[in-house]
């Protein structure tokens, strides 16, 4: 295991940073995972306008969710979300960042 992988495992194990969630692949069985949530607002340019929107982004460990896909479901603290857009992996290929929308 690399130093980076060990650091990621420690971050996802920390109860102050990560939380429990349930991942359900489209047509698959529920799987308990750990996620790091980021509920940041996003400002997007559209022509001369600036559009503000609430976003829900989370990080998933590749070790737990090797291939997240559009439409897969994630439940966090009783709230259900669907993955939207393409998941993006980090440089070390250890963490997926996914955008969510309410289910």
Protein Blocks (a to p, Z undefined) as FASTA:
>chain_A
ZZklmmmmmmmmpmklmccdddddehiacdddddddddddddddehjbccdddddddddd
fklmmbgcehiacdeehiacddedjddddfkopaccdddddZZ
